[in-house]
Amino acid sequence: MKLSCTNTMVPGRNLTEQAENLRKWGYEGIAVFMDYRSWNEQKYEELRRLQERTGIIPCEFAFSDELYGHLMDPDPEIRRACRNMYKEAATVCRELGAVTELEYEYGPQNPLPLFHPYAQMSPQQEEDFLQMYRELLEPLADSEGRMLIEGINRYESPFLNRLEDCKGVAERLNDSRAGVLADFFHMSIEEGNMAESIRKAGDSIRHVHLGDSNRLLPGYGSTDWDACLQALMEIGYEGFLNLECCVCGDPAVTLLKTSGYLRDRMD
């Protein structure tokens, strides 16, 4: 397994400086979350050459924007604009051989579904989601890029909260470009036993987001990292473990400490 970190957690004036810092602190990859409205050819060129110039692999790419999370929006114009943004991210991932993600919906639920855990899509909702998923996979044809379902906790998405739900939908597609993104923070809310859920999801897991139970860096919350990392090793996971959480204190200190903490657990 290899370590990566989300660019928004890393100091630096640009992607190149952020990647160079990560290399010094013991990481092999970077996940790039880019503001959609400021995306341009200059930033694209920097991203394309990042591994060549720094040795750091861009393992994940996604756009951030108010459109994010509206793939199934009831407004057809919002839905269309959102899907076009995700497809543009997929086009970038096609060239990089990176992963990107999707979800049924993303954003705080109103009212909060405090008493409705593990809600399931209706048959029609699932068919509509699968149709959308197939559409978003099209830019990844004949590439190593992946579009993965990320399990999002019930307070931010009404469906696909657990790994087993995500796996079931991904398997219906029977497409090597599809799969599951396991996010430890969301799992800490939704999974009764995180390690066992990882084992059951098995090789459908293609990418991993790391954040402790309080969405701080690993080791700052209550997640059993030894058990979860052992489960990933048992299923033969060899991909990236990407930090997607809050940095505590000076990143030059805490991100370096975190890479050592995770490698100790993996060893």
Disulfide bonds with the S-S distance in Angstrom:
none
